[in-house]
Amino acid sequence: MPIGNTHGKHIVTIEGVNIEGLNYIQQSFAEEGATQCGFCTPGFIVSLAGFCLNENASSTQNAIDAVNGNICRCTGYKSIERAAEKIATKICERKTETAIDFAIENKILPAYFKTIKERLTSLQLQKNGIADNTSSTKKRLGGGTDLYVQQHETMVHADIDFLLNKVELKGIEQVGNKCVLGASTTVSEVAASPIFQKHFPDLDRYIKLVSSTQIRNMATIAGNFINASPIGDFTIFFLALDAQIILSDGNNTRKIALRNLYKGYKTLDKTPEEFIEKIEFELPTGNTYFNFEKVSKRTNLDIASVNTAISITVKNDSIEDAGLSAGGVGPIPFFLAKTSALLKGKKISVQLINELIDSALNEISPISDARGTVEYKKLLLSQLIKAHFITLFPALQVENLLSAS
């Protein structure tokens, strides 16, 4: 990509096409003083280019969310926010045009973007371990958001069977009262799903607690399960829902409860040949209450110190069924079976909540690590259990009662 300067004009040549001057995103950054050393600027520019290609309604908050995985040590972010606002305002001028057509017409992006999708589709994969996905020696990989960080030097040369874009492993659908999703469904796809949005009213709040936009776009739900991290956010989410997983070895399938997948730290009830094909769970009904909570050193974009989810079905003022899960409090993502069973048949009260906390603290086995001491993690879990009930049952004035207890 040659870059030159002709009579004071900034010229970039891409695939033989001369592109003169800054595009609208770059110009907005320049006008708002949103770049200093320039080290981070390409990441912000590319992320906002992706934002401009989004067909959904534009807003300043969405533009800011689009760059939430980028870090800048120089500008203090306010100038970047102003540039993002200017870009979002421009996008709001779009009427009937597609996002890509509007972006090209308004010199937000160069014209060659128009054919990128077709060009990428037509690319012939080289013989570098990607073309033949039938080999049993290949390592199966979802989005790779964790492994590529942990084992970068190894992964770039590994023989990989990429699962992320396999059509048969994608999709979210409702079958009766069950939700069935493909193993390679990403966090972003869950966030955009009308099914999840309908049945989990606080979904947007939960999603914002989980990583950055860039990671959500790549991270798969099954990858979160198989990674077996004791603090996997969506593992904890689905454990409380008593999710079932369909394991396949390519020929045979079997169904097991997600809560039975974990046998010990990073030890799973699956053979090396098996992979998750589908995930299913009963959708919450009108009598079901669900909540997810998380505490980390930073409110957003950080690994959990402790996370927890709860699902409670109430009938005739009594708890008919319940599931409580917690992460960061043991060697595996925990489904608290004994504590969950304690809730069944009971009426919600401060006494019950205190009994629930005592039971949970006896059931977990945290260790002190970089994210907190044993005592701190126990305190966090007890407070987050209170937060579940404060959030789900505000009419009971549980918050005031708990403060007094």
C-alpha positions in Angstrom: 0.0 0.0 0.0 2.2 2.9 -1.2 1.7 6.2 0.5 2.9 9.4 -1.0 2.5 13.2 -1.0 1.8 15.0 -4.3 1.9 18.8 -4.1 0.7 18.7 -0.5 -2.0 16.1 -1.1 -2.1 12.9 0.9 -2.3 10.0 -1.6 -2.8 6.3 -0.7 -2.7 3.6 -3.4 -4.6 0.4 -2.8 -4.7 -2.3 -5.5 -3.8 0.3 -8.1 -6.5 2.8 -7.0 -5.4 6.2 -5.8 -7.3 7.4 -2.7 -6.8 11.1 -2.1 -7.2 12.8 1.2 -8.6 11.6 4.5 -11.9 9.8 4.7 -14.7 11.2 6.9 -13.6 9.1 9.9 -10.0 10.1 9.7 -11.0 13.8 9.1 -13.2 13.7 12.2 -10.3 12.5 14.3 -8.1 15.2 12.9 -10.6 18.0 13.5 -11.3 16.9 17.1 -7.7 16.4 18.0 -8.4 12.7 18.7 -5.0 11.4 18.0 -1.6 12.2 19.5 1.2 9.6 19.3 -1.0 7.6 16.7 -0.2 4.2 18.1 -3.8 3.3 18.9 -5.4 5.4 16.1 -5.7 2.6 13.4 -7.7 0.5 15.8 -10.2 3.2 16.5 -10.5 4.1 12.8 -11.1 0.4 11.8 -13.6 -0.1 14.6 -15.6 3.0 13.5 -15.4 1.8 9.9 -17.2 -1.3 11.1 -19.7 0.8 12.9 -20.4 2.7 9.7 -21.2 -0.6 7.9 -23.8 -1.5 10.5 -27.4 -1.4 9.1 -28.9 -0.7 12.5 -29.9 2.7 13.7 -27.0 4.9 14.6 -26.4 6.7 17.9 -23.4 8.3 19.6 -23.6 5.6 22.3 -23.4 2.9 19.6 -20.4 4.6 18.1 -18.7 4.7 21.4 -19.6 1.1 22.1 -18.0 0.2 18.7 -14.6 1.3 20.0 -14.9 0.0 23.5 -12.1 -2.6 23.1 -9.5 0.0 22.0 -7.2 1.7 24.5 -5.7 5.2 24.2 -3.1 6.4 26.8 -2.7 9.9 25.3 -6.0 11.8 24.6 -8.1 11.1 27.6 -10.9 9.8 25.3 -13.1 12.9 25.3 -11.7 14.0 21.9 -12.3 10.5 20.6 -15.9 10.6 21.9 -16.4 13.9 20.1 -15.1 12.3 16.8 -17.4 9.3 17.4 -20.4 11.6 17.9 -19.6 13.5 14.7 -19.4 10.2 12.8 -22.7 8.9 14.3 -24.4 12.2 13.4 -23.3 11.8 9.8 -24.6 8.2 9.7 -28.0 9.4 10.9 -28.4 11.2 7.5 -28.8 7.8 5.8 -32.3 7.3 4.5 -33.0 4.4 2.1 -29.4 3.7 1.1 -27.6 0.6 2.4 -24.9 1.3 4.9 -22.1 0.4 2.4 -23.6 2.6 -0.3 -24.0 5.6 2.0 -20.5 5.1 3.3 -19.0 5.1 -0.2 -21.1 8.0 -1.4 -20.1 10.2 1.6 -16.4 9.3 1.4 -16.6 7.5 4.7 -15.1 4.5 3.1 -13.4 3.9 -0.2 -15.3 2.4 -3.1 -13.4 -0.9 -3.1 -15.3 -1.9 0.1 -18.3 -2.6 -2.1 -16.8 -5.8 -3.4 -15.0 -7.0 -0.3 -17.6 -9.6 0.7 -17.6 -11.2 -2.8 -13.8 -11.1 -3.0 -13.5 -12.7 0.4 -16.0 -15.4 -0.5 -14.1 -16.2 -3.7 -10.7 -16.6 -2.0 -9.2 -20.1 -2.4 -7.8 -21.3 0.9 -4.2 -22.3 0.6 -2.7 -25.6 1.8 -1.9 -24.3 5.3 -4.0 -26.6 7.4 -7.3 -24.8 6.6 -8.6 -26.3 3.4 -9.3 -29.9 4.5 -11.5 -29.8 7.6 -12.1 -33.5 7.7 -8.8 -34.6 9.3 -9.1 -36.1 12.7 -5.8 -34.6 13.7 -7.0 -31.1 13.4 -7.7 -29.0 16.5 -11.2 -27.6 16.6 -11.5 -23.9 17.3 -14.3 -21.5 17.8 -13.5 -17.8 17.9 -10.0 -18.3 19.4 -10.4 -15.2 21.6 -8.6 -16.9 24.5 -6.3 -19.4 22.9 -4.8 -17.0 20.4 -3.8 -14.8 23.4 -2.5 -17.6 25.5 -0.7 -19.6 22.8 -0.1 -17.2 20.0 3.1 -18.7 18.7 1.7 -22.2 18.7 -1.7 -21.4 17.3 -0.5 -19.5 14.2 1.2 -22.7 13.0 -1.4 -25.2 14.3 -3.6 -27.4 12.1 -7.0 -25.9 12.8 -10.6 -26.8 12.0 -12.3 -23.4 12.3 -15.8 -23.8 13.6 -16.8 -20.1 13.8 -18.4 -19.8 10.4 -19.7 -23.3 9.9 -23.4 -22.8 8.9 -24.5 -26.0 10.5 -23.2 -24.8 13.9 -24.9 -21.4 13.7 -28.3 -20.0 14.4 -30.8 -19.3 17.2 -34.3 -20.7 17.0 -37.3 -21.3 19.3 -38.7 -24.8 19.2 -41.8 -24.9 21.4 -40.7 -23.4 24.7 -37.1 -24.4 24.1 -34.3 -22.2 22.7 -31.9 -24.1 20.5 -28.6 -22.4 19.4 -25.7 -23.6 17.3 -22.5 -24.1 19.2 -20.7 -21.4 17.1 -23.2 -18.7 17.9 -21.3 -15.6 19.1 -22.0 -13.4 22.1 -22.9 -10.6 19.6 -25.5 -12.9 17.9 -27.0 -13.7 21.3 -27.2 -9.9 22.0 -29.0 -9.2 18.7 -31.4 -12.2 19.0 -35.1 -11.3 19.2 -35.6 -14.5 21.2 -33.1 -13.6 23.8 -34.2 -9.9 23.9 -37.8 -11.0 24.5 -37.1 -13.5 27.3 -34.3 -11.7 29.0 -35.3 -8.0 29.5 -32.0 -7.0 31.0 -29.9 -8.7 28.3 -28.2 -5.4 27.2 -27.0 -4.9 30.8 -25.6 -8.4 31.0 -23.9 -8.2 27.6 -22.1 -4.9 28.6 -20.5 -6.8 31.5 -19.0 -9.3 29.1 -15.7 -8.3 27.3 -15.5 -5.8 24.5 -17.4 -5.5 21.2 -14.5 -7.0 19.2 -14.4 -10.1 21.5 -18.2 -10.5 21.5 -18.1 -10.5 17.7 -15.8 -13.6 17.7 -16.3 -15.4 21.0 -18.6 -18.4 20.7 -20.9 -19.7 23.4 -19.6 -23.3 23.0 -16.0 -22.0 23.2 -16.8 -20.3 26.5 -18.2 -23.7 27.8 -15.2 -25.8 26.5 -12.6 -23.4 27.7 -13.9 -24.4 31.1 -12.7 -21.3 32.8 -14.1 -21.1 36.4 -15.2 -17.5 35.6 -16.6 -17.9 32.1 -19.5 -15.4 32.0 -21.8 -17.2 29.6 -21.0 -20.6 31.2 -22.4 -19.2 34.5 -25.4 -17.6 32.6 -26.4 -20.9 31.0 -25.7 -23.1 34.0 -28.5 -21.3 35.9 -30.8 -22.1 33.0 -30.0 -25.8 33.2 -28.8 -25.7 29.6 -28.3 -29.0 27.8 -25.5 -29.6 25.3 -25.4 -31.9 22.3 -22.0 -33.5 21.9 -21.0 -35.0 18.6 -17.9 -37.0 17.4 -18.9 -36.6 13.8 -20.9 -39.8 13.7 -22.8 -40.1 17.0 -24.3 -37.6 19.3 -25.3 -37.5 23.0 -27.0 -35.0 25.2 -25.7 -34.1 28.7 -26.5 -31.3 31.1 -24.0 -28.5 31.0 -23.7 -28.8 34.8 -22.4 -32.3 34.3 -19.7 -31.4 31.8 -17.2 -30.2 34.4 -15.3 -32.9 36.4 -12.4 -30.9 37.7 -10.2 -27.9 36.7 -10.1 -27.9 32.9 -11.3 -31.6 32.9 -14.5 -32.3 30.9 -16.9 -35.2 30.4 -16.1 -35.5 26.7 -13.7 -37.4 24.5 -11.1 -35.6 22.4 -13.1 -36.4 19.3 -16.3 -34.8 20.6 -17.4 -31.2 20.1 -20.5 -29.3 21.0 -23.0 -29.2 18.2 -26.0 -27.5 19.8 -27.1 -25.9 23.1 -30.7 -25.9 24.3 -32.6 -24.7 27.3 -36.2 -24.0 28.5 -37.0 -20.4 27.9 -38.2 -18.4 30.9 -41.9 -18.2 31.3 -44.0 -15.3 32.7 -43.4 -16.8 36.2 -39.7 -17.2 35.8 -37.2 -14.6 37.0 -33.6 -14.5 35.8 -30.6 -12.3 36.7 -26.9 -12.2 36.1 -24.4 -10.3 38.2 -20.6 -9.8 37.9 -17.9 -8.0 39.9 -14.5 -7.3 38.4 -11.7 -4.8 39.0 -13.2 -2.6 36.2 -16.9 -2.5 35.8 -16.7 -3.4 32.1 -14.3 -5.2 29.8 -12.6 -7.2 32.5 -12.4 -10.7 33.8 -14.7 -11.5 36.7 -13.6 -11.8 40.3 -17.0 -13.4 41.0 -20.0 -13.8 38.7 -23.3 -15.5 39.4 -26.7 -16.1 37.7 -30.0 -17.2 39.1 -33.3 -18.5 37.6 -36.4 -18.7 39.8 -39.8 -19.9 38.8 -42.6 -18.8 41.2 -46.0 -20.3 41.5 -48.7 -19.3 44.1 -46.1 -17.2 45.9 -43.8 -20.2 46.4 -40.6 -21.1 44.5 -41.4 -24.0 42.2 -37.9 -24.4 40.6 -34.6 -22.6 41.0 -31.0 -22.6 39.7 -28.1 -20.7 41.1 -24.6 -20.7 39.6 -21.4 -18.9 40.5 -18.0 -18.5 39.0 -14.6 -17.6 40.6 -15.5 -19.6 43.7 -14.0 -23.0 42.9 -12.0 -24.9 40.3 -14.9 -25.2 37.9 -17.9 -23.1 36.9 -20.3 -24.0 39.8 -23.9 -25.0 39.7 -24.9 -24.8 43.3 -27.1 -27.9 43.5 -27.7 -28.0 47.2 -28.4 -24.3 47.5 -30.7 -24.4 44.5 -32.6 -27.2 46.0 -33.0 -25.2 49.3 -35.2 -22.7 47.5 -37.8 -25.1 46.2 -41.2 -24.9 47.9 -40.2 -21.9 49.9 -41.6 -18.4 50.0 -39.2 -15.5 49.4 -38.2 -13.8 52.6 -35.2 -12.2 54.2 -34.7 -15.3 56.3 -34.7 -17.5 53.2 -32.2 -15.2 51.5 -29.9 -15.4 54.6 -30.2 -19.2 54.7 -29.5 -19.3 50.9 -26.3 -17.2 51.5 -25.1 -19.5 54.3 -25.8 -22.6 52.1 -23.9 -21.1 49.2 -20.9 -20.2 51.2 -20.7 -23.7 52.6 -21.0 -25.2 49.1 -18.3 -23.3 47.3 -14.5 -23.7 47.6 -12.7 -20.5 46.6 -9.0 -19.9 46.7 -7.0 -16.7 47.0 -5.6 -15.5 43.7 -4.9 -12.4 41.7 -8.6 -11.5 41.6 -9.1 -11.6 45.4 -8.8 -13.5 48.6 -11.0 -16.3 49.8 -12.8 -13.9 52.2 -13.3 -11.3 49.5 -14.8 -13.8 47.1 -17.2 -15.1 49.8 -18.2 -11.6 50.5 -18.8 -10.8 46.8 -20.9 -13.9 46.3 -23.1 -13.1 49.4 -23.6 -9.5 48.2 -24.4 -10.6 44.6 -27.0 -13.1 45.9 -28.6 -10.2 47.7 -28.4 -8.2 44.4 -30.3 -11.0 42.6 -33.3 -10.6 44.9 -33.1 -6.8 45.1 -33.2 -6.7 41.3 -35.8 -9.3 40.8 -38.2 -8.6 43.6 -38.2 -4.8 44.3 -41.8 -4.8 45.5 -40.8 -6.9 48.5 -38.5 -4.1 49.6 -35.8 -6.7 50.1 -33.1 -4.0 50.0 -34.3 -2.2 53.1 -34.9 -5.5 54.9 -31.4 -6.8 54.1 -29.8 -3.5 55.2 -31.5 -4.0 58.6 -30.7 -7.7 58.9 
